[in-house]
Amino acid sequence: MEITMYHYLFIGMLMFLIGLLGSVLVKNMIKVLISIEIMLLGVNINFVTFASFCYVGLGAVELAVALYLFYLMFQKKGSDNIESYKGL
C-alpha cells in the first residue's frame, strides 16, 4: 500500500480534532495547553504535507496566515505603524 498525501492529511486532521476535543472538554489549564499544542502539531503536519506534495501551495498558505494575523492586529490597534505594536 502506497502512502499518499491524503494519509498525511488525515493524520493531521485527526491530531487537530484530538487537540480540539481536549481543549474543549478539559478544565485543567496545563491539559488545555497540551491540547492546543497537539492542534498546532496537526496544523504543522498539514503544512509539511502541502510543502512536500504541492510546492507552490505552501507560500500561498503562509502568506494567507500572515495577512490574516496582520488584519487581526490592525483591527485591534487601528494602525499599521510598527511603533504601536511594541506591547506585543
PyMOL Python script that loads the backbone (N, CA, C, O; Angstrom):
from pymol import cmd

cmd.read_pdbstr("""\
ATOM      1  N   MET A   1       0.839  -1.178   0.000  1.00  0.00           N
ATOM      2  CA  MET A   1       0.000   0.000   0.000  1.00  0.00           C
ATOM      3  C   MET A   1       0.888   1.246   0.000  1.00  0.00           C
ATOM      4  O   MET A   1       1.819   1.367   0.797  1.00  0.00           O
ATOM      5  N   GLU A   2       0.584   2.146  -0.891  1.00  0.00           N
ATOM      6  CA  GLU A   2       1.376   3.363  -1.016  1.00  0.00           C
ATOM      7  C   GLU A   2       0.804   4.462  -0.111  1.00  0.00           C
ATOM      8  O   GLU A   2      -0.409   4.656  -0.037  1.00  0.00           O
ATOM      9  N   ILE A   3       1.695   5.167   0.567  1.00  0.00           N
ATOM     10  CA  ILE A   3       1.270   6.276   1.428  1.00  0.00           C
ATOM     11  C   ILE A   3       1.173   7.530   0.571  1.00  0.00           C
ATOM     12  O   ILE A   3       2.161   7.966  -0.021  1.00  0.00           O
ATOM     13  N   THR A   4      -0.018   8.102   0.509  1.00  0.00           N
ATOM     14  CA  THR A   4      -0.252   9.276  -0.320  1.00  0.00           C
ATOM     15  C   THR A   4      -0.435  10.506   0.549  1.00  0.00           C
ATOM     16  O   THR A   4      -0.349  10.448   1.776  1.00  0.00           O
ATOM     17  N   MET A   5      -0.688  11.612  -0.116  1.00  0.00           N
ATOM     18  CA  MET A   5      -0.891  12.878   0.583  1.00  0.00           C
ATOM     19  C   MET A   5      -2.106  12.812   1.500  1.00  0.00           C
ATOM     20  O   MET A   5      -2.116  13.424   2.568  1.00  0.00           O
ATOM     21  N   TYR A   6      -3.117  12.078   1.090  1.00  0.00           N
ATOM     22  CA  TYR A   6      -4.350  12.011   1.872  1.00  0.00           C
ATOM     23  C   TYR A   6      -4.141  11.312   3.214  1.00  0.00           C
ATOM     24  O   TYR A   6      -4.833  11.621   4.185  1.00  0.00           O
ATOM     25  N   HIS A   7      -3.208  10.385   3.279  1.00  0.00           N
ATOM     26  CA  HIS A   7      -2.908   9.735   4.548  1.00  0.00           C
ATOM     27  C   HIS A   7      -2.331  10.745   5.548  1.00  0.00           C
ATOM     28  O   HIS A   7      -2.725  10.775   6.714  1.00  0.00           O
ATOM     29  N   TYR A   8      -1.391  11.570   5.072  1.00  0.00           N
ATOM     30  CA  TYR A   8      -0.810  12.589   5.939  1.00  0.00           C
ATOM     31  C   TYR A   8      -1.846  13.630   6.356  1.00  0.00           C
ATOM     32  O   TYR A   8      -1.871  14.064   7.508  1.00  0.00           O
ATOM     33  N   LEU A   9      -2.694  14.024   5.418  1.00  0.00           N
ATOM     34  CA  LEU A   9      -3.737  14.997   5.749  1.00  0.00           C
ATOM     35  C   LEU A   9      -4.718  14.430   6.768  1.00  0.00           C
ATOM     36  O   LEU A   9      -5.194  15.151   7.645  1.00  0.00           O
ATOM     37  N   PHE A  10      -5.019  13.154   6.654  1.00  0.00           N
ATOM     38  CA  PHE A  10      -5.909  12.517   7.621  1.00  0.00           C
ATOM     39  C   PHE A  10      -5.273  12.490   9.013  1.00  0.00           C
ATOM     40  O   PHE A  10      -5.944  12.757  10.010  1.00  0.00           O
ATOM     41  N   ILE A  11      -3.980  12.168   9.079  1.00  0.00           N
ATOM     42  CA  ILE A  11      -3.287  12.170  10.369  1.00  0.00           C
ATOM     43  C   ILE A  11      -3.286  13.577  10.965  1.00  0.00           C
ATOM     44  O   ILE A  11      -3.530  13.741  12.160  1.00  0.00           O
ATOM     45  N   GLY A  12      -3.014  14.592  10.145  1.00  0.00           N
ATOM     46  CA  GLY A  12      -3.033  15.974  10.624  1.00  0.00           C
ATOM     47  C   GLY A  12      -4.405  16.390  11.115  1.00  0.00           C
ATOM     48  O   GLY A  12      -4.529  17.050  12.146  1.00  0.00           O
ATOM     49  N   MET A  13      -5.439  16.003  10.376  1.00  0.00           N
ATOM     50  CA  MET A  13      -6.801  16.326  10.790  1.00  0.00           C
ATOM     51  C   MET A  13      -7.160  15.607  12.083  1.00  0.00           C
ATOM     52  O   MET A  13      -7.804  16.184  12.959  1.00  0.00           O
ATOM     53  N   LEU A  14      -6.750  14.363  12.202  1.00  0.00           N
ATOM     54  CA  LEU A  14      -7.025  13.594  13.411  1.00  0.00           C
ATOM     55  C   LEU A  14      -6.342  14.209  14.625  1.00  0.00           C
ATOM     56  O   LEU A  14      -6.941  14.300  15.697  1.00  0.00           O
ATOM     57  N   MET A  15      -5.087  14.632  14.462  1.00  0.00           N
ATOM     58  CA  MET A  15      -4.373  15.285  15.559  1.00  0.00           C
ATOM     59  C   MET A  15      -5.063  16.600  15.948  1.00  0.00           C
ATOM     60  O   MET A  15      -5.191  16.915  17.131  1.00  0.00           O
ATOM     61  N   PHE A  16      -5.500  17.353  14.946  1.00  0.00           N
ATOM     62  CA  PHE A  16      -6.177  18.619  15.230  1.00  0.00           C
ATOM     63  C   PHE A  16      -7.481  18.371  15.982  1.00  0.00           C
ATOM     64  O   PHE A  16      -7.784  19.083  16.939  1.00  0.00           O
ATOM     65  N   LEU A  17      -8.250  17.378  15.566  1.00  0.00           N
ATOM     66  CA  LEU A  17      -9.522  17.098  16.226  1.00  0.00           C
ATOM     67  C   LEU A  17      -9.329  16.582  17.652  1.00  0.00           C
ATOM     68  O   LEU A  17     -10.114  16.910  18.542  1.00  0.00           O
ATOM     69  N   ILE A  18      -8.288  15.774  17.871  1.00  0.00           N
ATOM     70  CA  ILE A  18      -7.996  15.312  19.235  1.00  0.00           C
ATOM     71  C   ILE A  18      -7.639  16.496  20.119  1.00  0.00           C
ATOM     72  O   ILE A  18      -8.098  16.582  21.258  1.00  0.00           O
ATOM     73  N   GLY A  19      -6.826  17.407  19.605  1.00  0.00           N
ATOM     74  CA  GLY A  19      -6.470  18.602  20.365  1.00  0.00           C
ATOM     75  C   GLY A  19      -7.663  19.501  20.619  1.00  0.00           C
ATOM     76  O   GLY A  19      -7.802  20.064  21.705  1.00  0.00           O
ATOM     77  N   LEU A  20      -8.524  19.638  19.623  1.00  0.00           N
ATOM     78  CA  LEU A  20      -9.717  20.467  19.790  1.00  0.00           C
ATOM     79  C   LEU A  20     -10.648  19.881  20.837  1.00  0.00           C
ATOM     80  O   LEU A  20     -11.173  20.597  21.690  1.00  0.00           O
ATOM     81  N   LEU A  21     -10.844  18.587  20.765  1.00  0.00           N
ATOM     82  CA  LEU A  21     -11.685  17.911  21.741  1.00  0.00           C
ATOM     83  C   LEU A  21     -11.100  18.050  23.146  1.00  0.00           C
ATOM     84  O   LEU A  21     -11.830  18.299  24.105  1.00  0.00           O
ATOM     85  N   GLY A  22      -9.798  17.889  23.263  1.00  0.00           N
ATOM     86  CA  GLY A  22      -9.150  18.029  24.565  1.00  0.00           C
ATOM     87  C   GLY A  22      -9.226  19.433  25.110  1.00  0.00           C
ATOM     88  O   GLY A  22      -9.409  19.613  26.314  1.00  0.00           O
ATOM     89  N   SER A  23      -9.091  20.441  24.255  1.00  0.00           N
ATOM     90  CA  SER A  23      -9.130  21.818  24.745  1.00  0.00           C
ATOM     91  C   SER A  23     -10.533  22.260  25.123  1.00  0.00           C
ATOM     92  O   SER A  23     -10.693  23.177  25.929  1.00  0.00           O
ATOM     93  N   VAL A  24     -11.553  21.626  24.559  1.00  0.00           N
ATOM     94  CA  VAL A  24     -12.933  21.997  24.892  1.00  0.00           C
ATOM     95  C   VAL A  24     -13.425  21.267  26.141  1.00  0.00           C
ATOM     96  O   VAL A  24     -14.139  21.847  26.959  1.00  0.00           O
ATOM     97  N   LEU A  25     -13.050  20.014  26.286  1.00  0.00           N
ATOM     98  CA  LEU A  25     -13.614  19.201  27.360  1.00  0.00           C
ATOM     99  C   LEU A  25     -12.856  19.257  28.683  1.00  0.00           C
ATOM    100  O   LEU A  25     -13.430  18.967  29.732  1.00  0.00           O
ATOM    101  N   VAL A  26     -11.585  19.623  28.651  1.00  0.00           N
ATOM    102  CA  VAL A  26     -10.756  19.540  29.849  1.00  0.00           C
ATOM    103  C   VAL A  26     -10.764  20.874  30.591  1.00  0.00           C
ATOM    104  O   VAL A  26     -10.768  21.934  29.965  1.00  0.00           O
ATOM    105  N   LYS A  27     -10.767  20.824  31.919  1.00  0.00           N
ATOM    106  CA  LYS A  27     -10.794  22.037  32.741  1.00  0.00           C
ATOM    107  C   LYS A  27      -9.405  22.446  33.235  1.00  0.00           C
ATOM    108  O   LYS A  27      -9.208  23.602  33.609  1.00  0.00           O
ATOM    109  N   ASN A  28      -8.443  21.528  33.244  1.00  0.00           N
ATOM    110  CA  ASN A  28      -7.105  21.823  33.735  1.00  0.00           C
ATOM    111  C   ASN A  28      -6.343  22.644  32.697  1.00  0.00           C
ATOM    112  O   ASN A  28      -6.329  22.289  31.518  1.00  0.00           O
ATOM    113  N   MET A  29      -5.706  23.747  33.126  1.00  0.00           N
ATOM    114  CA  MET A  29      -5.055  24.663  32.201  1.00  0.00           C
ATOM    115  C   MET A  29      -3.860  24.014  31.501  1.00  0.00           C
ATOM    116  O   MET A  29      -3.642  24.257  30.314  1.00  0.00           O
ATOM    117  N   ILE A  30      -3.101  23.214  32.197  1.00  0.00           N
ATOM    118  CA  ILE A  30      -1.952  22.560  31.578  1.00  0.00           C
ATOM    119  C   ILE A  30      -2.409  21.585  30.506  1.00  0.00           C
ATOM    120  O   ILE A  30      -1.791  21.498  29.445  1.00  0.00           O
ATOM    121  N   LYS A  31      -3.479  20.855  30.768  1.00  0.00           N
ATOM    122  CA  LYS A  31      -4.009  19.931  29.764  1.00  0.00           C
ATOM    123  C   LYS A  31      -4.566  20.684  28.559  1.00  0.00           C
ATOM    124  O   LYS A  31      -4.466  20.206  27.429  1.00  0.00           O
ATOM    125  N   VAL A  32      -5.148  21.853  28.792  1.00  0.00           N
ATOM    126  CA  VAL A  32      -5.641  22.671  27.678  1.00  0.00           C
ATOM    127  C   VAL A  32      -4.470  23.131  26.819  1.00  0.00           C
ATOM    128  O   VAL A  32      -4.559  23.108  25.592  1.00  0.00           O
ATOM    129  N   LEU A  33      -3.375  23.549  27.447  1.00  0.00           N
ATOM    130  CA  LEU A  33      -2.206  23.980  26.681  1.00  0.00           C
ATOM    131  C   LEU A  33      -1.595  22.820  25.893  1.00  0.00           C
ATOM    132  O   LEU A  33      -1.154  23.004  24.759  1.00  0.00           O
ATOM    133  N   ILE A  34      -1.570  21.638  26.487  1.00  0.00           N
ATOM    134  CA  ILE A  34      -1.075  20.466  25.768  1.00  0.00           C
ATOM    135  C   ILE A  34      -1.998  20.148  24.593  1.00  0.00           C
ATOM    136  O   ILE A  34      -1.525  19.765  23.523  1.00  0.00           O
ATOM    137  N   SER A  35      -3.300  20.302  24.780  1.00  0.00           N
ATOM    138  CA  SER A  35      -4.251  20.055  23.692  1.00  0.00           C
ATOM    139  C   SER A  35      -4.067  21.053  22.560  1.00  0.00           C
ATOM    140  O   SER A  35      -4.156  20.690  21.387  1.00  0.00           O
ATOM    141  N   ILE A  36      -3.810  22.306  22.906  1.00  0.00           N
ATOM    142  CA  ILE A  36      -3.547  23.318  21.877  1.00  0.00           C
ATOM    143  C   ILE A  36      -2.260  22.988  21.137  1.00  0.00           C
ATOM    144  O   ILE A  36      -2.163  23.194  19.928  1.00  0.00           O
ATOM    145  N   GLU A  37      -1.277  22.478  21.862  1.00  0.00           N
ATOM    146  CA  GLU A  37      -0.029  22.063  21.221  1.00  0.00           C
ATOM    147  C   GLU A  37      -0.264  20.904  20.252  1.00  0.00           C
ATOM    148  O   GLU A  37       0.356  20.852  19.189  1.00  0.00           O
ATOM    149  N   ILE A  38      -1.141  19.988  20.604  1.00  0.00           N
ATOM    150  CA  ILE A  38      -1.483  18.882  19.701  1.00  0.00           C
ATOM    151  C   ILE A  38      -2.200  19.418  18.461  1.00  0.00           C
ATOM    152  O   ILE A  38      -1.976  18.931  17.353  1.00  0.00           O
ATOM    153  N   MET A  39      -3.063  20.422  18.647  1.00  0.00           N
ATOM    154  CA  MET A  39      -3.721  21.043  17.499  1.00  0.00           C
ATOM    155  C   MET A  39      -2.690  21.672  16.562  1.00  0.00           C
ATOM    156  O   MET A  39      -2.775  21.511  15.344  1.00  0.00           O
ATOM    157  N   LEU A  40      -1.721  22.385  17.126  1.00  0.00           N
ATOM    158  CA  LEU A  40      -0.685  23.006  16.302  1.00  0.00           C
ATOM    159  C   LEU A  40       0.184  21.967  15.608  1.00  0.00           C
ATOM    160  O   LEU A  40       0.663  22.197  14.498  1.00  0.00           O
ATOM    161  N   LEU A  41       0.388  20.832  16.254  1.00  0.00           N
ATOM    162  CA  LEU A  41       1.129  19.747  15.617  1.00  0.00           C
ATOM    163  C   LEU A  41       0.379  19.225  14.389  1.00  0.00           C
ATOM    164  O   LEU A  41       0.990  18.949  13.356  1.00  0.00           O
ATOM    165  N   GLY A  42      -0.933  19.091  14.503  1.00  0.00           N
ATOM    166  CA  GLY A  42      -1.730  18.677  13.352  1.00  0.00           C
ATOM    167  C   GLY A  42      -1.666  19.675  12.213  1.00  0.00           C
ATOM    168  O   GLY A  42      -1.594  19.288  11.047  1.00  0.00           O
ATOM    169  N   VAL A  43      -1.691  20.966  12.546  1.00  0.00           N
ATOM    170  CA  VAL A  43      -1.578  22.001  11.517  1.00  0.00           C
ATOM    171  C   VAL A  43      -0.204  21.943  10.859  1.00  0.00           C
ATOM    172  O   VAL A  43      -0.090  22.077   9.640  1.00  0.00           O
ATOM    173  N   ASN A  44       0.839  21.744  11.661  1.00  0.00           N
ATOM    174  CA  ASN A  44       2.186  21.658  11.098  1.00  0.00           C
ATOM    175  C   ASN A  44       2.345  20.436  10.201  1.00  0.00           C
ATOM    176  O   ASN A  44       3.023  20.504   9.176  1.00  0.00           O
ATOM    177  N   ILE A  45       1.734  19.331  10.573  1.00  0.00           N
ATOM    178  CA  ILE A  45       1.775  18.146   9.703  1.00  0.00           C
ATOM    179  C   ILE A  45       1.140  18.466   8.351  1.00  0.00           C
ATOM    180  O   ILE A  45       1.648  18.051   7.310  1.00  0.00           O
ATOM    181  N   ASN A  46       0.035  19.199   8.369  1.00  0.00           N
ATOM    182  CA  ASN A  46      -0.611  19.570   7.109  1.00  0.00           C
ATOM    183  C   ASN A  46       0.250  20.545   6.302  1.00  0.00           C
ATOM    184  O   ASN A  46       0.318  20.434   5.078  1.00  0.00           O
ATOM    185  N   PHE A  47       0.911  21.504   6.975  1.00  0.00           N
ATOM    186  CA  PHE A  47       1.806  22.425   6.271  1.00  0.00           C
ATOM    187  C   PHE A  47       2.945  21.671   5.595  1.00  0.00           C
ATOM    188  O   PHE A  47       3.267  21.928   4.435  1.00  0.00           O
ATOM    189  N   VAL A  48       3.552  20.743   6.326  1.00  0.00           N
ATOM    190  CA  VAL A  48       4.666  19.974   5.760  1.00  0.00           C
ATOM    191  C   VAL A  48       4.175  19.094   4.609  1.00  0.00           C
ATOM    192  O   VAL A  48       4.878  18.916   3.614  1.00  0.00           O
ATOM    193  N   THR A  49       2.979  18.553   4.748  1.00  0.00           N
ATOM    194  CA  THR A  49       2.419  17.735   3.666  1.00  0.00           C
ATOM    195  C   THR A  49       2.238  18.557   2.401  1.00  0.00           C
ATOM    196  O   THR A  49       2.603  18.120   1.310  1.00  0.00           O
ATOM    197  N   PHE A  50       1.673  19.749   2.552  1.00  0.00           N
ATOM    198  CA  PHE A  50       1.489  20.589   1.370  1.00  0.00           C
ATOM    199  C   PHE A  50       2.824  21.051   0.816  1.00  0.00           C
ATOM    200  O   PHE A  50       2.961  21.227  -0.395  1.00  0.00           O
ATOM    201  N   ALA A  51       3.813  21.250   1.682  1.00  0.00           N
ATOM    202  CA  ALA A  51       5.127  21.675   1.199  1.00  0.00           C
ATOM    203  C   ALA A  51       5.802  20.576   0.390  1.00  0.00           C
ATOM    204  O   ALA A  51       6.499  20.864  -0.583  1.00  0.00           O
ATOM    205  N   SER A  52       5.605  19.332   0.779  1.00  0.00           N
ATOM    206  CA  SER A  52       6.288  18.257   0.075  1.00  0.00           C
ATOM    207  C   SER A  52       5.528  17.759  -1.154  1.00  0.00           C
ATOM    208  O   SER A  52       6.142  17.241  -2.087  1.00  0.00           O
ATOM    209  N   PHE A  53       4.215  17.905  -1.168  1.00  0.00           N
ATOM    210  CA  PHE A  53       3.438  17.425  -2.300  1.00  0.00           C
ATOM    211  C   PHE A  53       3.031  18.541  -3.263  1.00  0.00           C
ATOM    212  O   PHE A  53       2.920  18.305  -4.466  1.00  0.00           O
ATOM    213  N   CYS A  54       2.811  19.728  -2.758  1.00  0.00           N
ATOM    214  CA  CYS A  54       2.375  20.859  -3.585  1.00  0.00           C
ATOM    215  C   CYS A  54       3.325  22.022  -3.302  1.00  0.00           C
ATOM    216  O   CYS A  54       3.110  22.767  -2.345  1.00  0.00           O
ATOM    217  N   TYR A  55       4.350  22.190  -4.099  1.00  0.00           N
ATOM    218  CA  TYR A  55       5.414  23.134  -3.793  1.00  0.00           C
ATOM    219  C   TYR A  55       4.948  24.580  -3.821  1.00  0.00           C
ATOM    220  O   TYR A  55       5.449  25.391  -3.041  1.00  0.00           O
ATOM    221  N   VAL A  56       4.030  24.924  -4.671  1.00  0.00           N
ATOM    222  CA  VAL A  56       3.580  26.306  -4.796  1.00  0.00           C
ATOM    223  C   VAL A  56       2.598  26.663  -3.689  1.00  0.00           C
ATOM    224  O   VAL A  56       2.527  27.823  -3.284  1.00  0.00           O
ATOM    225  N   GLY A  57       1.850  25.706  -3.199  1.00  0.00           N
ATOM    226  CA  GLY A  57       0.784  25.984  -2.247  1.00  0.00           C
ATOM    227  C   GLY A  57       1.246  26.485  -0.897  1.00  0.00           C
ATOM    228  O   GLY A  57       0.517  27.233  -0.245  1.00  0.00           O
ATOM    229  N   LEU A  58       2.443  26.096  -0.448  1.00  0.00           N
ATOM    230  CA  LEU A  58       2.883  26.485   0.888  1.00  0.00           C
ATOM    231  C   LEU A  58       3.104  27.984   0.990  1.00  0.00           C
ATOM    232  O   LEU A  58       2.744  28.592   1.998  1.00  0.00           O
ATOM    233  N   GLY A  59       3.682  28.584  -0.024  1.00  0.00           N
ATOM    234  CA  GLY A  59       3.897  30.028   0.001  1.00  0.00           C
ATOM    235  C   GLY A  59       2.583  30.784   0.087  1.00  0.00           C
ATOM    236  O   GLY A  59       2.492  31.790   0.789  1.00  0.00           O
ATOM    237  N   ALA A  60       1.576  30.315  -0.612  1.00  0.00           N
ATOM    238  CA  ALA A  60       0.265  30.963  -0.566  1.00  0.00           C
ATOM    239  C   ALA A  60      -0.380  30.796   0.799  1.00  0.00           C
ATOM    240  O   ALA A  60      -1.027  31.719   1.295  1.00  0.00           O
ATOM    241  N   VAL A  61      -0.214  29.638   1.408  1.00  0.00           N
ATOM    242  CA  VAL A  61      -0.788  29.405   2.736  1.00  0.00           C
ATOM    243  C   VAL A  61      -0.098  30.278   3.767  1.00  0.00           C
ATOM    244  O   VAL A  61      -0.765  30.875   4.613  1.00  0.00           O
ATOM    245  N   GLU A  62       1.237  30.365   3.714  1.00  0.00           N
ATOM    246  CA  GLU A  62       1.967  31.201   4.668  1.00  0.00           C
ATOM    247  C   GLU A  62       1.582  32.668   4.498  1.00  0.00           C
ATOM    248  O   GLU A  62       1.421  33.386   5.485  1.00  0.00           O
ATOM    249  N   LEU A  63       1.437  33.106   3.275  1.00  0.00           N
ATOM    250  CA  LEU A  63       1.037  34.485   3.031  1.00  0.00           C
ATOM    251  C   LEU A  63      -0.363  34.751   3.560  1.00  0.00           C
ATOM    252  O   LEU A  63      -0.612  35.804   4.147  1.00  0.00           O
ATOM    253  N   ALA A  64      -1.268  33.820   3.363  1.00  0.00           N
ATOM    254  CA  ALA A  64      -2.630  33.997   3.857  1.00  0.00           C
ATOM    255  C   ALA A  64      -2.652  34.072   5.382  1.00  0.00           C
ATOM    256  O   ALA A  64      -3.384  34.887   5.942  1.00  0.00           O
ATOM    257  N   VAL A  65      -1.871  33.246   6.060  1.00  0.00           N
ATOM    258  CA  VAL A  65      -1.819  33.285   7.524  1.00  0.00           C
ATOM    259  C   VAL A  65      -1.222  34.601   7.993  1.00  0.00           C
ATOM    260  O   VAL A  65      -1.730  35.206   8.937  1.00  0.00           O
ATOM    261  N   ALA A  66      -0.148  35.055   7.348  1.00  0.00           N
ATOM    262  CA  ALA A  66       0.473  36.320   7.736  1.00  0.00           C
ATOM    263  C   ALA A  66      -0.468  37.498   7.520  1.00  0.00           C
ATOM    264  O   ALA A  66      -0.559  38.387   8.366  1.00  0.00           O
ATOM    265  N   LEU A  67      -1.166  37.505   6.393  1.00  0.00           N
ATOM    266  CA  LEU A  67      -2.108  38.601   6.139  1.00  0.00           C
ATOM    267  C   LEU A  67      -3.267  38.592   7.124  1.00  0.00           C
ATOM    268  O   LEU A  67      -3.738  39.651   7.541  1.00  0.00           O
ATOM    269  N   TYR A  68      -3.727  37.409   7.497  1.00  0.00           N
ATOM    270  CA  TYR A  68      -4.810  37.329   8.478  1.00  0.00           C
ATOM    271  C   TYR A  68      -4.344  37.824   9.849  1.00  0.00           C
ATOM    272  O   TYR A  68      -5.086  38.527  10.536  1.00  0.00           O
ATOM    273  N   LEU A  69      -3.135  37.467  10.247  1.00  0.00           N
ATOM    274  CA  LEU A  69      -2.606  37.967  11.524  1.00  0.00           C
ATOM    275  C   LEU A  69      -2.458  39.487  11.500  1.00  0.00           C
ATOM    276  O   LEU A  69      -2.778  40.162  12.479  1.00  0.00           O
ATOM    277  N   PHE A  70      -1.971  40.022  10.380  1.00  0.00           N
ATOM    278  CA  PHE A  70      -1.866  41.475  10.260  1.00  0.00           C
ATOM    279  C   PHE A  70      -3.242  42.128  10.320  1.00  0.00           C
ATOM    280  O   PHE A  70      -3.402  43.181  10.936  1.00  0.00           O
ATOM    281  N   TYR A  71      -4.227  41.515   9.691  1.00  0.00           N
ATOM    282  CA  TYR A  71      -5.593  42.039   9.722  1.00  0.00           C
ATOM    283  C   TYR A  71      -6.129  42.083  11.150  1.00  0.00           C
ATOM    284  O   TYR A  71      -6.740  43.072  11.555  1.00  0.00           O
ATOM    285  N   LEU A  72      -5.903  41.015  11.913  1.00  0.00           N
ATOM    286  CA  LEU A  72      -6.367  40.996  13.300  1.00  0.00           C
ATOM    287  C   LEU A  72      -5.659  42.047  14.140  1.00  0.00           C
ATOM    288  O   LEU A  72      -6.284  42.699  14.976  1.00  0.00           O
ATOM    289  N   MET A  73      -4.349  42.215  13.922  1.00  0.00           N
ATOM    290  CA  MET A  73      -3.611  43.232  14.665  1.00  0.00           C
ATOM    291  C   MET A  73      -4.087  44.624  14.275  1.00  0.00           C
ATOM    292  O   MET A  73      -4.214  45.493  15.138  1.00  0.00           O
ATOM    293  N   PHE A  74      -4.351  44.852  13.004  1.00  0.00           N
ATOM    294  CA  PHE A  74      -4.831  46.146  12.552  1.00  0.00           C
ATOM    295  C   PHE A  74      -6.213  46.455  13.120  1.00  0.00           C
ATOM    296  O   PHE A  74      -6.510  47.597  13.468  1.00  0.00           O
ATOM    297  N   GLN A  75      -7.053  45.424  13.209  1.00  0.00           N
ATOM    298  CA  GLN A  75      -8.385  45.612  13.788  1.00  0.00           C
ATOM    299  C   GLN A  75      -8.295  46.020  15.250  1.00  0.00           C
ATOM    300  O   GLN A  75      -9.074  46.849  15.721  1.00  0.00           O
ATOM    301  N   LYS A  76      -7.342  45.436  15.964  1.00  0.00           N
ATOM    302  CA  LYS A  76      -7.211  45.709  17.388  1.00  0.00           C
ATOM    303  C   LYS A  76      -6.628  47.099  17.646  1.00  0.00           C
ATOM    304  O   LYS A  76      -7.143  47.827  18.495  1.00  0.00           O
ATOM    305  N   LYS A  77      -5.567  47.482  16.932  1.00  0.00           N
ATOM    306  CA  LYS A  77      -4.878  48.747  17.181  1.00  0.00           C
ATOM    307  C   LYS A  77      -5.365  49.881  16.285  1.00  0.00           C
ATOM    308  O   LYS A  77      -5.287  51.046  16.675  1.00  0.00           O
ATOM    309  N   GLY A  78      -5.862  49.563  15.099  1.00  0.00           N
ATOM    310  CA  GLY A  78      -6.327  50.600  14.187  1.00  0.00           C
ATOM    311  C   GLY A  78      -5.207  51.343  13.486  1.00  0.00           C
ATOM    312  O   GLY A  78      -5.437  52.419  12.934  1.00  0.00           O
ATOM    313  N   SER A  79      -4.004  50.796  13.493  1.00  0.00           N
ATOM    314  CA  SER A  79      -2.873  51.458  12.871  1.00  0.00           C
ATOM    315  C   SER A  79      -1.952  50.413  12.257  1.00  0.00           C
ATOM    316  O   SER A  79      -1.869  49.278  12.727  1.00  0.00           O
ATOM    317  N   ASP A  80      -1.263  50.823  11.197  1.00  0.00           N
ATOM    318  CA  ASP A  80      -0.270  49.927  10.618  1.00  0.00           C
ATOM    319  C   ASP A  80       1.151  50.369  10.961  1.00  0.00           C
ATOM    320  O   ASP A  80       2.116  49.850  10.399  1.00  0.00           O
ATOM    321  N   ASN A  81       1.282  51.315  11.872  1.00  0.00           N
ATOM    322  CA  ASN A  81       2.582  51.784  12.331  1.00  0.00           C
ATOM    323  C   ASN A  81       3.203  50.740  13.256  1.00  0.00           C
ATOM    324  O   ASN A  81       2.548  50.264  14.183  1.00  0.00           O
ATOM    325  N   ILE A  82       4.444  50.388  13.012  1.00  0.00           N
ATOM    326  CA  ILE A  82       5.114  49.356  13.777  1.00  0.00           C
ATOM    327  C   ILE A  82       5.343  49.777  15.228  1.00  0.00           C
ATOM    328  O   ILE A  82       5.472  48.919  16.102  1.00  0.00           O
ATOM    329  N   GLU A  83       5.396  51.053  15.493  1.00  0.00           N
ATOM    330  CA  GLU A  83       5.627  51.543  16.851  1.00  0.00           C
ATOM    331  C   GLU A  83       4.438  51.277  17.771  1.00  0.00           C
ATOM    332  O   GLU A  83       4.612  51.210  18.988  1.00  0.00           O
ATOM    333  N   SER A  84       3.261  51.129  17.230  1.00  0.00           N
ATOM    334  CA  SER A  84       2.084  50.887  18.064  1.00  0.00           C
ATOM    335  C   SER A  84       1.954  49.434  18.495  1.00  0.00           C
ATOM    336  O   SER A  84       1.053  49.094  19.262  1.00  0.00           O
ATOM    337  N   TYR A  85       2.846  48.571  18.008  1.00  0.00           N
ATOM    338  CA  TYR A  85       2.792  47.159  18.355  1.00  0.00           C
ATOM    339  C   TYR A  85       3.909  46.743  19.294  1.00  0.00           C
ATOM    340  O   TYR A  85       4.233  45.557  19.362  1.00  0.00           O
ATOM    341  N   LYS A  86       4.509  47.680  20.022  1.00  0.00           N
ATOM    342  CA  LYS A  86       5.603  47.353  20.935  1.00  0.00           C
ATOM    343  C   LYS A  86       5.160  46.468  22.084  1.00  0.00           C
ATOM    344  O   LYS A  86       5.962  45.704  22.621  1.00  0.00           O
ATOM    345  N   GLY A  87       3.904  46.560  22.465  1.00  0.00           N
ATOM    346  CA  GLY A  87       3.385  45.763  23.583  1.00  0.00           C
ATOM    347  C   GLY A  87       3.214  44.296  23.274  1.00  0.00           C
ATOM    348  O   GLY A  87       2.974  43.505  24.187  1.00  0.00           O
ATOM    349  N   LEU A  88       3.330  43.906  22.020  1.00  0.00           N
ATOM    350  CA  LEU A  88       3.164  42.509  21.655  1.00  0.00           C
ATOM    351  C   LEU A  88       4.409  41.769  22.007  1.00  0.00           C
ATOM    352  O   LEU A  88       4.493  40.561  21.784  1.00  0.00           O
TER     353      LEU A  88
END
""", "prot")
cmd.dss("prot")
cmd.show_as("cartoon", "prot")
cmd.util.cbc("prot")
cmd.orient("prot")
